Amino acid sequence: MTGLLPVDEALRRIIASAQTAEVETVPLATAGGRVLAADLLAKRQQPPFAASAMDGYAVRAADVVNVPVSLRLVGQSAAGHAFSGVLNAGEAVRIFTGAPVPEGADSVVVQENTVAGDGEVSIAQTIAFGRNIRKAGLDFDEGDLLLRAKRVLDPAALALAAAADHPTIDVVRKPRVAILATGDELVMPGEKYRPDQIISSNSFGLAQIIRQAGGHPIDIGIAEDRLDALSDALDRALNANADILVTLGGASVGDHDLVKPALAAKGMELDFWKIALRPGKPLMFGRLQDMKILGLPGNPVSSLICAHIFLMPLIHAMLGLPHVQDLRPALLATDMGANDQRQDYVRARITKAPGGHLVATPFPVQDSSMLKFLAEANGLIVREPHAAAATAGSTCDVMMLR
């Protein structure tokens, strides 16, 4: 096990290699979940006029100092249909929530404190100057900084950008991530297969991880265990202008593990190969021209866990987002033995105890080919290299998957 690169160092190198992708302009309607490329300023004032916060009557506060009082009703103001005149002393305008406050009015009496008659309205309660009116620019003024660059455009951010009159928005381009599965044993779901073949599954889970991280997955298929087939697949990834190529399998040391030599023949600059990680020791990272290469193990669990640990932070870095290691404390539900030289990511079910703390229950079998337990797991227990045996009830770190 000597010479294996520590997980933290491997992750540091991967993130350090990233360059933020270029900017593109997209319709606001399609910008959900994208990363804002530049600070967003308001193009207008919001609200653009003084607006009523209630249904009632627009009045002059000076006219309702002594109540009860009757005011002459001279019109109405509704949202999108403003009263066009000027409110004078002794007058009132029927007004609805969101409607512009007429010129001359300075307050709104709520309708519960009024009685409408024939051409007039009786006011039963005095009101303070400016009451029930949203001032023009209450939310923001033209030119105000509303959203800072690198903000992920969530529902509130999208609504704010729309209110500020931005039909399009500048975002960081989604990193293009090519996915290449390798192996003579692989067939796609639904295809005919021989008794010695298995269904290719990794690429489907990997594509969703890429989407969740903010990238654009490009499936370039399955390459057979031949150098010419791998070379053709690498050309497809380059021709697709992929920012990252993720290979699945073929990066170990067996006679049929040809991904590394195929990449070397194309001129890949290798950064590292093999890390002190379980599952996922035969992980490879390098560069082919401008394309990052992340070689993941072929075992489904290994590839998906490695994607959570390394690929998601790489995509985030290319989007200009900081890496945040979200480890949470939990209590072990069972005893765990001592760990060896590799950092271990143990599939577990994470629950919340009545007291509010998290409880981590590891699955009894951790074989890296078993997807069922990964699908049931909502977190990983992270154990440092050479961690001592731990008893039930002791504290551990967990990484949430969902």
C-alpha positions as CSV (number, residue, x, y, z in Angstrom):
1,M,0.0,0.0,0.0
2,T,3.0,2.3,0.1
3,G,3.1,5.2,-2.4
4,L,-0.7,5.6,-2.5
5,L,-1.8,9.3,-2.7
6,P,-3.9,10.5,0.2
7,V,-7.5,11.4,-0.6
8,D,-7.2,15.0,0.5
9,E,-4.1,15.5,-1.7
10,A,-5.8,13.9,-4.7
11,L,-8.8,16.2,-4.2
12,R,-6.6,19.3,-3.8
13,R,-4.8,18.5,-7.1
14,I,-8.1,17.9,-8.9
15,I,-9.7,21.2,-7.7
16,A,-6.4,23.1,-8.4
17,S,-6.5,22.0,-12.0
18,A,-9.9,23.6,-12.7
19,Q,-10.4,26.8,-14.7
20,T,-13.8,28.5,-14.6
21,A,-15.7,27.9,-17.8
22,E,-16.6,30.8,-20.0
23,V,-19.8,32.9,-19.8
24,E,-22.9,32.4,-21.9
25,T,-26.2,34.3,-22.0
26,V,-29.4,32.3,-21.6
27,P,-33.1,33.1,-21.3
28,L,-34.1,33.6,-17.7
29,A,-36.8,30.9,-18.1
30,T,-34.0,28.3,-18.6
31,A,-31.6,29.6,-16.0
32,G,-32.8,27.7,-13.0
33,G,-29.9,26.0,-11.1
34,R,-27.2,27.8,-13.2
35,V,-24.4,29.8,-11.7
36,L,-24.5,33.6,-12.1
37,A,-21.4,34.8,-14.0
38,A,-21.5,38.5,-12.9
39,D,-23.1,40.7,-10.4
40,L,-26.7,41.5,-11.3
41,L,-28.0,45.1,-11.1
42,A,-31.5,46.3,-11.1
43,K,-32.7,47.7,-14.4
44,R,-35.7,49.4,-12.8
45,Q,-37.2,50.4,-9.5
46,Q,-39.4,48.0,-7.6
47,P,-42.2,48.9,-7.0
48,P,-42.1,51.6,-9.7
49,F,-44.8,53.5,-7.9
50,A,-46.3,54.0,-4.5
51,A,-48.7,51.0,-4.2
52,S,-51.5,50.1,-1.8
53,A,-50.7,47.3,0.6
54,M,-54.4,46.7,1.3
55,D,-57.9,46.8,-0.2
56,G,-59.6,50.0,0.9
57,Y,-59.7,53.7,0.2
58,A,-56.9,56.1,-0.7
59,V,-57.2,59.3,1.3
60,R,-55.4,62.3,2.7
61,A,-54.5,61.6,6.4
62,A,-55.5,65.2,7.2
63,D,-59.0,64.5,6.1
64,V,-59.6,61.7,8.6
65,V,-58.2,63.2,11.7
66,N,-61.7,63.7,13.1
67,V,-63.9,60.7,12.6
68,P,-66.4,59.6,11.6
69,V,-66.2,61.6,8.4
70,S,-67.7,61.2,5.0
71,L,-65.5,61.7,1.9
72,R,-66.6,62.1,-1.7
73,L,-65.8,59.0,-3.8
74,V,-64.2,60.2,-7.1
75,G,-63.0,56.9,-8.7
76,Q,-61.0,53.8,-8.2
77,S,-57.5,52.5,-8.7
78,A,-56.8,48.8,-9.5
79,A,-53.7,46.9,-10.4
80,G,-52.9,47.7,-14.0
81,H,-55.6,50.4,-14.1
82,A,-54.5,53.5,-12.2
83,F,-56.7,56.4,-11.2
84,S,-55.8,59.1,-13.7
85,G,-56.8,62.1,-11.7
86,V,-55.6,64.0,-8.6
87,L,-57.1,63.4,-5.2
88,N,-58.2,66.7,-3.6
89,A,-59.3,67.6,0.0
90,G,-62.4,65.8,1.1
91,E,-62.1,63.1,-1.6
92,A,-61.4,59.4,-1.6
93,V,-60.5,56.8,-4.2
94,R,-61.5,53.1,-4.0
95,I,-58.2,51.2,-4.2
96,F,-57.1,47.6,-4.3
97,T,-53.9,45.8,-3.2
98,G,-51.0,46.5,-5.5
99,A,-52.7,49.4,-7.3
100,P,-50.9,52.8,-7.7
101,V,-51.7,55.3,-5.0
102,P,-53.3,58.3,-6.7
103,E,-51.5,61.6,-6.8
104,G,-52.6,63.7,-3.7
105,A,-53.3,60.7,-1.5
106,D,-50.9,59.8,1.3
107,S,-52.6,57.0,3.2
108,V,-54.9,54.0,2.6
109,V,-57.8,53.2,5.0
110,V,-58.6,49.5,5.1
111,Q,-62.1,48.7,3.8
112,E,-63.1,47.1,7.2
113,N,-63.0,50.6,8.7
114,T,-65.3,52.1,6.1
115,V,-68.9,52.1,5.0
116,A,-69.5,52.9,1.3
117,G,-72.7,54.8,0.3
118,D,-74.0,56.5,-2.8
119,G,-71.1,58.4,-4.2
120,E,-69.3,58.7,-0.8
121,V,-67.6,56.6,1.8
122,S,-67.8,57.0,5.6
123,I,-64.5,56.6,7.5
124,A,-64.8,55.3,11.0
125,Q,-61.2,55.3,12.2
126,T,-58.4,57.8,11.9
127,I,-55.2,56.8,10.2
128,A,-51.5,57.8,10.4
129,F,-49.8,59.5,7.5
130,G,-48.4,56.9,5.0
131,R,-50.2,54.0,6.5
132,N,-50.8,50.9,4.2
133,I,-48.7,52.3,1.4
134,R,-45.6,50.6,-0.1
135,K,-43.2,53.4,-1.2
136,A,-41.8,53.4,-4.7
137,G,-38.4,51.6,-4.5
138,L,-39.3,49.9,-1.3
139,D,-37.8,46.6,-2.6
140,F,-35.0,48.0,-4.7
141,D,-33.9,51.0,-6.8
142,E,-32.6,51.1,-10.3
143,G,-28.9,50.3,-10.3
144,D,-29.0,48.4,-6.9
145,L,-26.8,45.3,-6.6
146,L,-29.3,42.5,-6.3
147,L,-27.3,39.2,-6.8
148,R,-23.6,38.6,-6.6
149,A,-21.6,36.6,-9.1
150,K,-21.4,32.8,-8.3
151,R,-25.0,32.8,-6.9
152,V,-26.7,29.6,-7.8
153,L,-30.0,30.7,-9.4
154,D,-32.6,29.3,-7.0
155,P,-36.4,30.2,-7.2
156,A,-36.0,33.4,-5.2
157,A,-33.0,34.6,-7.3
158,L,-34.9,33.9,-10.5
159,A,-37.9,35.8,-9.3
160,L,-35.7,38.8,-8.3
161,A,-34.0,38.8,-11.6
162,A,-37.3,38.9,-13.4
163,A,-38.6,41.7,-11.2
164,A,-35.5,43.7,-12.1
165,D,-36.4,43.3,-15.8
166,H,-33.7,40.8,-16.9
167,P,-35.2,38.6,-19.7
168,T,-31.8,37.0,-20.2
169,I,-29.0,36.4,-17.8
170,D,-25.2,35.7,-17.9
171,V,-24.3,32.4,-16.4
172,V,-21.2,30.2,-16.3
173,R,-21.3,27.5,-19.1
174,K,-22.1,24.1,-17.8
175,P,-18.9,21.9,-17.9
176,R,-19.2,19.2,-20.6
177,V,-18.5,15.8,-19.1
178,A,-18.0,12.9,-21.4
179,I,-18.7,9.4,-20.0
180,L,-16.9,6.4,-21.4
181,A,-17.7,2.9,-20.2
182,T,-15.1,0.3,-21.1
183,G,-15.2,-3.5,-21.2
184,D,-16.0,-6.4,-23.4
185,E,-18.4,-7.6,-20.7
186,L,-20.8,-4.6,-20.9
187,V,-24.1,-4.3,-22.8
188,M,-26.7,-1.6,-22.5
189,P,-30.0,-2.2,-20.7
190,G,-32.5,-4.0,-22.9
191,E,-29.8,-5.4,-25.3
192,K,-29.2,-9.1,-25.8
193,Y,-26.4,-10.4,-23.7
194,R,-24.3,-13.5,-23.4
195,P,-24.1,-15.5,-20.1
196,D,-20.6,-13.9,-19.5
197,Q,-21.8,-10.3,-19.9
198,I,-23.4,-7.7,-17.5
199,I,-25.5,-4.6,-17.9
200,S,-23.7,-1.3,-18.0
201,S,-25.1,0.7,-15.1
202,N,-22.5,3.2,-13.9
203,S,-23.0,5.7,-16.7
204,F,-26.6,6.3,-15.8
205,G,-25.9,7.1,-12.1
206,L,-22.9,9.1,-13.1
207,A,-24.9,11.2,-15.6
208,Q,-27.3,12.2,-12.8
209,I,-24.4,13.1,-10.5
210,I,-23.1,15.3,-13.2
211,R,-26.5,17.0,-13.7
212,Q,-26.8,17.5,-9.9
213,A,-23.4,19.1,-9.8
214,G,-24.3,21.5,-12.6
215,G,-22.6,19.8,-15.5
216,H,-23.7,18.6,-18.9
217,P,-23.2,14.8,-19.4
218,I,-22.3,13.4,-22.8
219,D,-22.5,9.6,-23.1
220,I,-20.0,8.4,-25.7
221,G,-20.9,4.8,-25.3
222,I,-19.1,1.6,-24.4
223,A,-15.6,0.9,-25.7
224,E,-14.4,-2.7,-26.1
225,D,-11.1,-3.8,-24.5
226,R,-9.0,-3.0,-27.6
227,L,-6.6,-0.1,-28.0
228,D,-8.1,0.9,-31.4
229,A,-11.6,1.0,-29.9
230,L,-10.4,3.1,-26.9
231,S,-8.6,5.4,-29.3
232,D,-11.7,6.0,-31.3
233,A,-13.7,6.7,-28.1
234,L,-11.1,9.2,-26.9
235,D,-11.4,10.9,-30.3
236,R,-15.2,11.1,-29.8
237,A,-14.7,12.8,-26.4
238,L,-12.2,15.3,-27.9
239,N,-14.5,16.0,-30.9
240,A,-17.4,16.7,-28.4
241,N,-15.3,19.4,-26.8
242,A,-15.6,17.7,-23.4
243,D,-14.1,19.6,-20.5
244,I,-13.8,16.4,-18.6
245,L,-13.6,12.8,-19.7
246,V,-14.7,10.2,-17.1
247,T,-13.6,6.7,-17.9
248,L,-15.3,3.7,-16.2
249,G,-13.1,0.7,-15.7
250,G,-10.0,-0.5,-17.4
251,A,-7.6,1.6,-15.3
252,S,-6.2,-1.1,-13.0
253,V,-3.3,-3.4,-13.8
254,G,-4.9,-6.4,-15.5
255,D,-4.0,-7.6,-19.0
256,H,-7.3,-6.1,-20.3
257,D,-7.0,-2.8,-18.5
258,L,-6.0,-0.7,-21.5
259,V,-7.4,2.7,-20.6
260,K,-4.2,4.1,-19.2
261,P,-2.0,2.9,-22.2
262,A,-4.6,4.2,-24.6
263,L,-4.6,7.6,-23.0
264,A,-0.8,7.6,-22.9
265,A,-0.7,6.9,-26.6
266,K,-2.8,10.0,-27.2
267,G,-0.4,12.1,-25.1
268,M,-2.1,12.2,-21.7
269,E,-0.1,14.0,-19.0
270,L,-0.7,11.8,-15.9
271,D,-1.0,13.6,-12.6
272,F,-1.6,10.6,-10.4
273,W,-2.8,7.0,-10.4
274,K,-3.9,5.0,-7.4
275,I,-5.0,6.6,-4.1
276,A,-5.4,5.5,-0.5
277,L,-9.2,5.1,-0.8
278,R,-11.8,2.4,-0.3
279,P,-13.7,1.9,-2.5
280,G,-11.8,3.4,-5.5
281,K,-8.1,2.7,-5.1
282,P,-7.4,2.5,-8.9
283,L,-8.4,6.2,-9.5
284,M,-6.5,8.1,-12.2
285,F,-6.3,11.8,-13.0
286,G,-4.5,13.6,-15.8
287,R,-5.0,15.8,-18.8
288,L,-5.3,15.2,-22.6
289,Q,-5.0,18.4,-24.5
290,D,-7.5,20.8,-22.7
291,M,-9.6,17.9,-21.4
292,K,-9.3,16.7,-17.8
293,I,-9.2,12.9,-17.4
294,L,-10.8,11.2,-14.4
295,G,-10.4,7.5,-14.6
296,L,-12.8,5.8,-12.2
297,P,-13.0,2.1,-11.2
298,G,-15.4,-0.1,-13.1
299,N,-17.2,-1.4,-10.0
300,P,-20.5,0.5,-9.8
301,V,-20.3,1.5,-6.1
302,S,-16.6,2.6,-6.4
303,S,-17.3,4.7,-9.5
304,L,-20.3,6.5,-8.0
305,I,-18.7,7.1,-4.6
306,C,-15.6,8.4,-6.3
307,A,-17.8,10.7,-8.4
308,H,-19.3,12.2,-5.3
309,I,-15.9,12.7,-3.7
310,F,-13.9,14.0,-6.7
311,L,-16.0,14.7,-9.8
312,M,-18.7,16.9,-8.1
313,P,-16.0,19.2,-6.6
314,L,-14.2,19.4,-10.0
315,I,-17.4,20.5,-11.7
316,H,-18.1,23.0,-8.9
317,A,-14.6,24.4,-9.3
318,M,-15.2,24.8,-13.1
319,L,-18.4,26.7,-12.3
320,G,-16.5,29.0,-9.9
321,L,-18.1,27.6,-6.8
322,P,-16.0,26.9,-3.7
323,H,-15.5,23.4,-2.4
324,V,-17.3,22.8,0.9
325,Q,-16.6,19.5,2.6
326,D,-19.9,18.7,4.2
327,L,-19.1,16.2,6.9
328,R,-21.5,15.9,9.8
329,P,-21.1,14.3,13.2
330,A,-23.1,11.2,14.0
331,L,-23.2,8.4,16.5
332,L,-22.4,4.9,15.4
333,A,-25.2,2.4,15.8
334,T,-22.8,-0.6,15.7
335,D,-19.2,-1.4,16.5
336,M,-16.7,-1.0,13.7
337,G,-13.3,-2.6,13.4
338,A,-10.0,-0.8,13.0
339,N,-9.2,0.7,9.6
340,D,-6.2,0.1,7.4
341,Q,-4.0,2.5,5.4
342,R,-6.9,3.6,3.1
343,Q,-9.5,6.3,3.8
344,D,-12.8,4.4,4.0
345,Y,-16.2,5.5,2.8
346,V,-18.7,3.1,4.3
347,R,-22.3,2.9,3.0
348,A,-24.7,3.6,5.8
349,R,-28.3,4.5,6.7
350,I,-28.3,7.8,8.4
351,T,-31.3,8.5,10.7
352,K,-32.2,11.2,13.1
353,A,-32.7,10.2,16.8
354,P,-35.5,11.7,19.0
355,G,-32.9,14.0,20.5
356,G,-32.0,15.5,17.1
357,H,-28.6,13.9,16.6
358,L,-27.7,11.7,13.6
359,V,-27.2,7.9,13.9
360,A,-25.2,6.0,11.3
361,T,-25.9,2.4,10.7
362,P,-23.4,0.8,8.3
363,F,-24.6,-1.9,6.0
364,P,-23.2,-5.3,6.8
365,V,-21.7,-6.0,3.4
366,Q,-19.6,-3.3,1.7
367,D,-18.6,-5.1,-1.6
368,S,-18.0,-2.5,-4.3
369,S,-20.1,-4.3,-6.8
370,M,-23.3,-4.2,-4.8
371,L,-25.5,-1.3,-6.0
372,K,-28.5,-2.3,-3.8
373,F,-27.0,-1.1,-0.6
374,L,-25.8,2.1,-2.3
375,A,-29.3,2.8,-3.4
376,E,-30.6,2.2,0.2
377,A,-27.8,4.3,1.7
378,N,-28.3,8.0,2.2
379,G,-24.8,8.6,3.6
380,L,-21.3,7.4,3.9
381,I,-19.3,6.9,7.2
382,V,-15.9,8.5,6.5
383,R,-13.1,6.8,8.4
384,E,-9.6,8.1,8.3
385,P,-6.6,5.9,7.5
386,H,-5.5,3.8,10.5
387,A,-8.6,4.7,12.5
388,A,-8.9,2.7,15.7
389,A,-11.8,0.3,16.3
390,A,-14.9,2.2,17.3
391,T,-17.8,1.1,19.6
392,A,-21.5,1.7,19.2
393,G,-22.4,5.2,20.5
394,S,-19.0,6.7,19.6
395,T,-18.8,9.7,17.2
396,C,-18.1,9.4,13.5
397,D,-18.2,11.7,10.5
398,V,-20.8,11.1,7.8
399,M,-21.1,12.5,4.3
400,M,-24.7,12.8,3.1
401,L,-25.6,11.4,-0.3
402,R,-29.2,12.5,-0.3
